[in-house]
Structure formats: C-alpha cells, structure tokens
Amino acid sequence: MRENLNAPPLNPLPWVVWLIALPIIAMEVVVSAGGSGLVGGPAAIGWRLDAVQRLALSPEMLRQMLAQGVYPPEALLRVVAYPFVHGSFTHAAFVVVMLLALGKMVGEIFRWWAVLLVFFGAAVMGGLVYAAVPMTEYALLGGYPAVYGLIGAFTFLVWVRLAGSGGNQWRAFSMIGFLLGVQLLFGVFFGSSMEWIADLAGFATGFLLSFVVSPGGWAHVKARLRAR
C-alpha cells in the first residue's frame, strides 16, 4: 500500500477551534512566562492574579447586577471572557486538550457559527446558573463550562446516531457520566468545589442548543427518530 506523502502528520482541526483555542494558549503562555520571571520583570509575577481579577466571573457581582438592573460593560465582558483565564498551567492545559479533541469532533459536523454559539452559550449559561445558586462564593474561571457545552454537542451527535440505528440512546451520556464521576471522586479526596454546577449547566446548554444549530436541526432529529 502506497503512503500519501503529502498527507499532514496530524489531522487538521477546523479553523474555528483554533480561533477559540489560540487566545487561551496565548493568555497562558504570557502569564506563565511572567510568573516564572522569563519576561516582564518582578511586576510580571502578578500577571495571572491581575488577569483573574479582571476577567473571572464573580457570582456575587452578577447577583447584584441582576438585582439592581445595572449592567456595566466591563462586568458583562466577564460573562464571556472568564473561559480564557485559568488558575494554573495545568488547568489551562487540560482545558485546551479537551477543547481540541471535542472541537474537532463537533466542528467537523457543525457549522463554524454553531460551534461558537455552543461554546459561548454554554459559558454564559454556566456562569448564570452558577451565580443563581446562593451558596456559590468563589469566582468562576476557566474553560470547563464552555468545553462541557461541546461535550453536550458531541453527546447529541452520538444520541442522534444511536436513535437512528436503534441502539441504546443512554450510551450517549456515558462520557458526561464518567466525567461527573471523576469530579465526585476528586471532591471526596481533595475537597469539593461548586464549579460542577457551571459544568453541568454548560453540558445541558450544549446538548439543547444542538437541537437547533446542528445540521438539519430538529427536523433531522425527528426524521432519524421516525426511521427507527
């Protein structure tokens, strides 16, 4: 069998996935380099903290905004910007790996604007639901809620395929079940965090949005269900 010498060594990613991933990577490179003293001098050590203070989503701040009906632009920016700032290099690395993997699977089927809508829709809804829970206190940051939206979109694709083939549709939810189980396990051994609320809301948002933004939309879903 002859090999295609012109084939790329890695499967190319949809450009929209890079559009989302590159700002996360760039942000992490800058704050990590500053924190290690490679650039920026002594003041650069605080770049990550400064980015968190500027972009992380404070649930208390959001609750006050909604209660008072006052929506300053710099505060609204946090609702869509918090996925791009992370608490550590490891935090950002896991998010980017999941984003590239899920983004490729979803982006090869969804249109570019649908990928953006799922990503940012999950981020926004994850933040709103997180802030709506009274006991949440810590600021929300990092791309997990938005990436969980892509997991929801991928789950939708598997769910539709299983529906059309007559398979067990509950198998489509095995990934989210596994991830939530891992989070629960980490919570037991290392202390629980309320961020899973935003992650679960992001997943549900991505899954439900897919009924509208996936190729063919709801009409395609009904056709696959009728074909069983």
GURONU-305547 format. One record per atom (N, C-alpha, C): residue in three letters; x, y, z. Coordinates in steps of 0.05 Angstrom, whole numbers, padded with zeros to 5 digits, always signed. Each point is the difference from the previous one (the first is absolute). Layout:
REM GURONU-305547
alaXYZ;...
REM end
This chain:
REM GURONU-305547
met+00017-00024+00000;met-00017+00024+00000;met+00018+00025+00000;arg-00005+00018-00018;arg+00016+00024-00002;arg-00010+00021+00019;glu+00019+00013+00014;glu-00007+00021+00019;glu-00002+00026-00014;asn-00019+00016+00010;asn-00003+00027-00011;asn+00020+00019+00014;leu+00022+00006-00014;leu+00021+00016+00012;leu-00009+00029+00004;asn-00021+00008-00013;asn-00010+00028+00003;asn-00020+00003+00023;ala-00007-00022+00012;ala-00020+00001+00022;ala+00012+00014+00024;pro-00015+00016+00014;pro+00011+00013+00024;pro+00005-00020+00022;pro+00021+00004+00016;pro+00007-00019+00022;pro-00022-00002+00021;leu-00015+00022+00003;leu-00023+00000+00019;leu-00025+00008-00015;asn-00022-00011+00009;asn-00026+00007-00012;asn-00005+00030+00005;pro-00005+00015-00021;pro-00005+00029+00004;pro-00025+00005+00016;leu+00001+00021+00016;leu-00023+00009+00016;leu-00016+00021-00015;pro-00026+00001+00003;pro-00016+00022-00011;pro+00011+00026+00010;trp+00000+00020-00018;trp+00013+00026+00007;trp-00014+00013+00024;val-00026-00005+00003;val-00015+00013+00022;val+00010-00011+00027;val+00010-00024+00000;val+00010-00011+00025;val+00026+00014+00008;trp+00017+00006-00020;trp+00024+00015+00005;trp-00007+00029+00008;leu-00021+00011-00011;leu-00009+00027+00007;leu-00006+00002+00030;ile-00011-00022+00011;ile-00006+00000+00029;ile+00025-00007+00016;ala+00015-00019-00009;ala+00023-00011+00015;ala+00023+00019+00002;leu+00007+00014-00022;leu+00024+00017+00000;leu+00000+00022+00021;pro-00023+00014+00005;pro+00001+00020+00022;pro+00005-00013+00027;ile-00011-00024+00005;ile+00006-00014+00025;ile+00029-00006+00003;ile+00012-00011-00022;ile+00028-00007+00000;ile+00017+00025+00003;ala-00006+00021-00014;ala+00015+00025+00001;ala-00001+00011+00028;met-00023+00001+00012;met-00003+00010+00028;met+00017-00016+00019;glu-00001-00026-00002;glu+00015-00017+00018;glu+00030+00003-00004;val+00009+00002-00025;val+00029+00004-00005;val+00010+00026+00013;val-00016+00021-00003;val+00008+00026+00010;val+00002+00000+00031;val-00022-00010+00013;val+00000+00001+00029;val+00019-00020+00012;ser+00004-00023-00013;ser+00019-00019+00010;ser+00029+00010-00003;ala+00006+00013-00022;ala+00026+00011-00004;ala+00005+00023+00020;gly-00020+00016+00005;gly+00003+00021+00020;gly+00003-00011+00028;gly-00015-00021+00006;gly+00002-00011+00027;gly+00026-00014+00005;ser+00013-00010-00021;ser+00026-00014+00004;ser+00024+00020-00002;gly-00006+00025-00005;gly+00021+00020-00001;gly+00014+00003-00027;leu-00011-00014-00021;leu+00013+00001-00026;leu-00004+00026-00014;val-00022+00013+00005;val-00006+00026-00013;val-00013+00019+00021;gly+00002+00026-00006;gly-00015+00019+00015;gly+00011+00010+00026;gly+00022-00013+00010;gly+00012+00009+00025;gly-00017-00009+00024;pro+00006+00011+00024;pro-00014-00008+00024;pro-00030+00005-00001;ala-00009+00020-00014;ala-00028+00006+00000;ala-00016-00021-00015;ala+00013-00016-00018;ala-00013-00020-00016;ala-00010-00024+00017;ile+00012-00002+00024;ile-00008-00023+00017;ile-00030+00001+00006;gly-00011+00024+00001;gly-00028+00004+00007;gly-00019+00001-00024;trp+00010-00006-00024;trp-00017+00001-00024;trp-00024-00019+00002;arg+00005-00024+00009;arg-00022-00019+00001;arg-00022+00010+00019;leu+00009+00009+00024;leu-00020+00010+00019;leu-00015+00024-00011;asp+00014+00017-00014;asp-00012+00024-00012;asp-00021-00009-00021;ala+00007-00020-00016;ala-00019-00010-00021;ala-00024-00012+00013;val+00004-00015+00022;val-00023-00012+00014;val-00018+00022+00012;gln+00012+00020+00012;gln-00016+00022+00011;gln-00016+00015-00021;arg+00011+00002-00024;arg-00013+00015-00021;arg-00021-00016-00015;leu+00004-00027-00002;leu-00017-00015-00018;leu-00017-00022+00013;ala+00008-00009+00024;ala-00016-00021+00013;ala-00028+00010+00006;leu-00019-00019+00001;leu-00028+00007+00004;leu-00007-00003+00029;ser-00005+00022+00014;ser-00008-00001+00028;ser-00030-00005+00002;pro-00009-00021+00013;pro-00028-00005+00002;pro-00015+00021+00016;glu+00013+00011+00021;glu-00013+00021+00016;glu-00003+00025-00017;met+00020+00007-00016;met-00003+00024-00017;met-00023-00004-00020;leu-00002-00024-00012;leu-00021-00005-00019;leu-00028+00001+00013;arg-00001-00010+00025;arg-00026+00001+00014;arg-00008+00029+00006;gln+00019+00017+00007;gln-00006+00028+00005;gln-00008+00014-00026;met+00013-00006-00022;met-00007+00012-00025;met-00029-00007-00007;leu-00008-00025+00003;leu-00027-00008-00007;leu-00020+00012+00019;ala+00007+00002+00026;ala-00018+00012+00019;ala-00005+00030-00004;gln+00021+00014-00008;gln-00002+00029-00003;gln-00007+00008-00029;gly+00002-00019-00019;gly-00006+00007-00027;gly+00021+00018-00013;val+00024-00001+00010;val+00022+00017-00011;val+00021-00019-00012;tyr+00007+00004-00025;tyr+00017-00018-00014;tyr+00024+00015-00012;pro+00021+00006+00015;pro+00023+00013-00011;pro+00014-00017-00020;pro+00010+00011-00022;pro+00012-00016-00022;pro+00024-00017+00010;glu+00016+00012+00018;glu+00024-00015+00009;glu-00009-00025+00016;ala-00023+00001+00013;ala-00010-00023+00015;ala-00012-00020-00019;leu-00014+00009-00020;leu-00012-00019-00020;leu+00022-00014-00015;leu+00022+00013-00005;leu+00022-00013-00014;leu+00009-00025+00014;arg-00001+00000+00027;arg+00009-00023+00015;arg-00016-00025-00007;val-00025+00003-00007;val-00018-00023-00006;val+00010-00016-00023;val+00013+00013-00019;val+00010-00014-00024;val+00031-00003+00001;ala+00013+00015+00018;ala+00029+00000+00000;ala+00012-00020+00020;tyr-00015-00008+00021;tyr+00011-00017+00020;tyr+00011-00026-00010;pro-00010-00012-00022;pro+00012-00025-00010;pro+00028+00003-00009;phe+00010+00024-00004;phe+00027+00003-00012;phe+00022+00005+00021;val-00007+00001+00026;val+00020+00003+00021;val-00002-00023+00019;his+00023-00011+00008;his+00001-00024+00016;his+00017+00004+00025;gly-00005-00018+00019;gly+00014+00003+00026;gly+00029-00010+00000;ser+00007-00017-00020;ser+00026-00012-00001;ser+00005-00010-00028;phe+00026-00007-00006;phe+00007-00011-00026;phe-00015-00026-00004;thr-00001-00017+00021;thr-00013-00026-00003;thr-00030+00003-00006;his-00012+00019+00013;his-00029+00006-00004;his-00004+00007-00030;ala+00016+00018-00011;ala-00002+00008-00027;ala+00006-00023-00019;ala+00020-00016+00006;ala+00008-00022-00018;ala-00022-00020-00003;phe-00013-00008+00022;phe-00022-00019-00002;phe-00023+00011-00016;val-00006+00026+00004;val-00022+00013-00016;val+00007+00000-00029;val+00024+00007-00008;val+00008+00001-00028;val-00001-00028-00013;val+00010-00020+00014;val-00001-00027-00010;val-00028-00009-00006;met-00018+00005+00019;met-00028-00008-00004;met-00013+00017-00022;leu+00007+00025-00001;leu-00011+00018-00020;leu+00008-00009-00028;leu+00025-00007-00004;leu+00009-00009-00026;leu-00013-00026-00008;ala-00002-00019+00019;ala-00012-00026-00006;ala-00030+00002-00006;leu-00015+00013+00018;leu-00029+00003-00004;leu-00006+00019-00023;gly+00016+00021-00003;gly-00004+00019-00021;gly+00003-00012-00027;lys+00019-00018-00003;lys+00004-00014-00026;lys-00024-00017-00007;met-00010-00016+00020;met-00022-00018-00006;met-00026+00015-00006;val-00004+00022+00015;val-00025+00016-00005;val+00004+00018-00024;gly+00023+00012-00002;gly+00005+00020-00022;gly+00000-00012-00027;glu+00005-00026-00003;glu+00000-00013-00026;glu-00029-00004-00010;ile-00019+00003+00018;ile-00028-00005-00008;ile-00016+00026+00002;phe+00004+00015+00022;phe-00015+00025+00003;phe+00013+00022-00017;arg-00016+00020-00007;arg+00010+00024-00013;arg+00017+00016+00020;trp+00017+00017-00011;trp+00018+00015+00018;trp-00015+00017+00020;trp-00022+00013-00009;trp-00014+00017+00018;trp-00015-00016+00022;ala-00007-00025-00007;ala-00013-00017+00020;ala+00019-00008+00022;val+00026-00005-00008;val+00020-00006+00020;val+00004+00023+00019;leu+00002+00024-00011;leu+00002+00024+00017;leu-00024+00004+00018;leu-00024-00005-00011;leu-00024+00004+00016;leu-00001-00020+00023;val+00007-00025-00005;val+00001-00020+00021;val+00020+00007+00021;phe+00024+00008-00008;phe+00022+00006+00019;phe-00008+00023+00018;phe-00007+00023-00013;phe-00006+00023+00016;phe-00027-00002+00014;gly-00020-00013-00013;gly-00025-00004+00013;gly+00002-00016+00026;ala+00017-00021-00001;ala+00005-00017+00023;ala+00014+00016+00022;ala+00020+00017-00009;ala+00014+00017+00020;ala-00019+00019+00014;val-00017+00013-00016;val-00018+00020+00012;val-00020-00014+00018;met-00013-00021-00009;met-00020-00014+00016;met+00013-00013+00025;gly+00024-00011-00004;gly+00014-00012+00023;gly+00005+00021+00022;gly+00008+00024-00009;gly+00005+00022+00019;gly-00025+00009+00014;leu-00022+00003-00015;leu-00025+00009+00011;leu-00012-00020+00020;val+00001-00025-00007;val-00010-00021+00018;val+00017-00001+00025;tyr+00026+00001-00003;tyr+00019+00000+00023;tyr-00006+00023+00019;ala-00005+00024-00011;ala-00006+00023+00016;ala-00027-00001+00013;ala-00019-00015-00013;ala-00027-00002+00010;ala-00002-00018+00025;val+00021-00016+00005;val+00000-00017+00024;val+00011+00016+00023;pro-00016+00004+00021;pro+00008+00019+00022;pro+00026-00007+00014;met+00007-00026+00002;met+00023-00007+00015;met+00027+00002-00015;thr-00001+00008-00025;thr+00025+00004-00015;thr+00012+00026+00008;glu+00026-00001+00007;glu+00014+00023+00009;glu+00025+00006-00017;tyr+00014-00021-00008;tyr+00026+00004-00014;tyr-00005+00008-00029;ala+00018+00017-00010;ala-00002+00009-00028;ala+00003-00024-00019;leu-00014+00002-00022;leu+00001-00021-00020;leu+00020+00008-00022;leu+00019-00018-00006;leu+00019+00006-00021;leu+00008-00026-00014;gly+00009+00002-00024;gly+00009-00024-00015;gly-00021-00009-00020;gly+00009-00016-00019;gly-00017-00007-00023;gly-00016-00025+00003;tyr-00001-00012+00024;tyr-00015-00025+00003;tyr-00029+00002-00006;pro-00015+00020+00010;pro-00029+00002-00007;pro-00005+00002-00030;ala+00017+00015-00014;ala-00003+00002-00029;ala+00007-00026-00014;val+00022-00013+00009;val+00007-00026-00012;val-00021-00021+00006;tyr-00012+00001+00023;tyr-00022-00018+00006;tyr-00024+00005-00020;gly-00002+00024-00009;gly-00020+00005-00021;gly+00006-00016-00025;leu+00026-00001-00008;leu+00008-00017-00023;leu-00005-00029+00006;ile+00004-00008+00025;ile-00006-00028+00007;ile-00030-00005-00004;gly-00016+00019+00008;gly-00029-00002-00005;gly-00007-00003-00029;ala+00014+00016-00017;ala-00005-00002-00029;ala+00009-00027-00011;phe+00023-00010+00009;phe+00009-00026-00008;phe-00019-00022+00009;thr-00010+00003+00025;thr-00019-00020+00010;thr-00025+00000-00017;phe-00009+00024-00009;phe-00023+00002-00018;phe+00005-00015-00026;leu+00023+00003-00012;leu+00006-00014-00025;leu-00001-00030+00004;val+00012-00010+00022;val-00001-00029+00006;val-00028-00009+00005;trp-00015+00016+00014;trp-00028-00006+00007;trp-00017-00003-00025;val+00003+00019-00019;val-00015-00002-00025;val+00008-00024-00016;arg+00026-00006-00001;arg+00009-00024-00015;arg-00011-00025+00012;leu+00000-00003+00026;leu-00011-00023+00013;leu-00030-00002-00004;ala-00013+00023+00000;ala-00029+00000-00005;ala-00007-00010-00027;gly+00017+00007-00020;gly-00005-00009-00027;gly+00006-00029-00005;ser+00019-00011+00016;ser+00008-00027-00004;ser-00014-00020+00018;gly-00017+00011+00018;gly-00014-00017+00019;gly+00016-00008+00024;gly+00023+00012+00004;gly+00016-00006+00023;gly-00010+00012+00026;asn+00013-00007+00022;asn-00008+00011+00026;asn+00009+00029+00002;gln-00019+00019-00001;gln+00007+00028+00000;gln+00014+00009+00025;trp-00004-00014+00022;trp+00012+00008+00026;trp+00030-00002-00002;arg+00011-00016-00018;arg+00029-00003-00003;arg+00012+00026-00008;ala-00015+00018-00013;ala+00011+00026-00008;ala+00009+00016+00024;phe-00011-00005+00023;phe+00006+00016+00024;phe+00022-00012+00017;ser+00014-00020-00010;ser+00021-00013+00015;ser+00023+00019+00006;met+00007+00017-00019;met+00022+00019+00004;met-00006+00019+00023;ile-00023+00013+00000;ile-00006+00019+00020;ile-00003-00014+00027;gly-00010-00025+00000;gly-00002-00015+00025;gly+00027-00006+00012;phe+00019-00007-00018;phe+00027-00006+00009;phe+00013+00025+00012;leu-00002+00022-00015;leu+00013+00025+00009;leu-00011+00010+00027;leu-00027-00002+00003;leu-00012+00008+00025;leu+00009-00019+00023;gly+00003-00025-00007;gly+00009-00019+00020;gly+00029+00006+00009;val+00017+00008-00019;val+00027+00007+00007;val+00000+00025+00017;gln-00017+00020-00006;gln-00002+00024+00016;gln-00009-00007+00029;leu-00019-00018+00002;leu-00009-00008+00026;leu+00022-00014+00016;leu+00016-00017-00014;leu+00022-00013+00014;leu+00021+00019+00009;phe+00007+00020-00017;phe+00019+00020+00008;phe-00011+00017+00024;gly-00026+00005-00001;gly-00012+00015+00022;gly+00002-00014+00027;val-00003-00027-00001;val+00001-00016+00025;val+00028+00001+00011;phe+00021-00002-00017;phe+00027-00002+00010;phe+00014+00027+00003;phe-00007+00019-00016;phe+00015+00025+00000;phe-00017+00025+00006;gly-00025-00005+00008;gly-00017+00023+00006;gly-00018+00008-00023;ser-00025+00003+00005;ser-00019+00006-00021;ser-00001+00029-00007;ser-00007+00005-00025;ser-00004+00028-00010;ser-00027+00001-00013;met-00011+00023-00002;met-00027+00003-00012;met+00002+00005-00030;glu+00024-00001-00011;glu+00002+00005-00029;glu-00015-00020-00017;trp-00005-00024+00011;trp-00014-00021-00015;trp-00028+00010-00008;ile-00011+00019+00015;ile-00026+00011-00007;ile+00002+00014-00027;ala+00020+00016-00004;ala+00004+00014-00026;ala+00006-00020-00022;asp+00016-00021+00006;asp+00007-00020-00020;asp-00025-00014-00009;leu-00017-00008+00019;leu-00025-00015-00007;leu-00019+00018-00016;ala-00002+00025+00008;ala-00016+00019-00015;ala+00011+00005-00028;gly+00026+00001-00003;gly+00012+00002-00026;gly-00006-00024-00018;phe+00002-00024+00012;phe-00006-00024-00015;phe-00029+00000-00010;ala-00019+00006+00018;ala-00028+00001-00007;ala-00005+00021-00022;thr+00013+00023+00002;thr-00003+00021-00021;thr+00009-00010-00027;gly+00024-00012+00000;gly+00011-00010-00026;gly-00018-00022-00012;phe-00011-00017+00017;phe-00017-00022-00010;phe-00026+00012-00012;leu-00012+00018+00015;leu-00026+00012-00009;leu+00004+00018-00024;leu+00021+00016-00001;leu+00005+00017-00023;leu+00004-00016-00025;ser+00010-00024+00003;ser+00006-00017-00024;ser-00026-00008-00015;phe-00022+00000+00014;phe-00026-00006-00013;phe-00006+00022-00021;val+00011+00024+00004;val-00006+00022-00018;val+00023+00005-00020;val+00025-00001+00010;val+00023+00009-00017;val+00014-00023-00014;ser-00007-00025+00005;ser+00013-00022-00014;ser-00011-00001-00029;pro+00015-00012-00019;pro-00009-00002-00027;pro-00027-00013-00002;gly-00019+00014-00012;gly-00027-00011-00002;gly-00018+00007+00023;gly+00012+00006+00023;gly-00015+00009+00024;gly-00020-00021+00009;trp-00021+00009+00012;trp-00021-00017+00011;trp-00013-00018-00020;ala-00002+00010-00025;ala-00013-00016-00021;ala+00017-00025-00005;his+00026+00002+00000;his+00017-00023-00004;his-00003-00020+00023;val-00002+00010+00024;val-00003-00017+00024;val-00026-00016-00003;lys-00022+00014-00006;lys-00025-00014-00003;lys+00001-00021-00022;ala+00013+00006-00022;ala+00002-00020-00022;ala+00016-00024+00009;arg+00021+00003+00016;arg+00015-00023+00009;arg-00016-00016+00020;leu-00015+00013+00017;leu-00017-00014+00019;leu-00022-00016-00013;arg-00012+00011-00021;arg-00021-00014-00015;arg+00011-00023-00016;ala+00026+00001-00006;ala+00012-00021-00017;ala+00007-00025+00016;arg-00003+00001+00026;arg+00007-00022+00017;arg-00018-00025-00006;
REM end
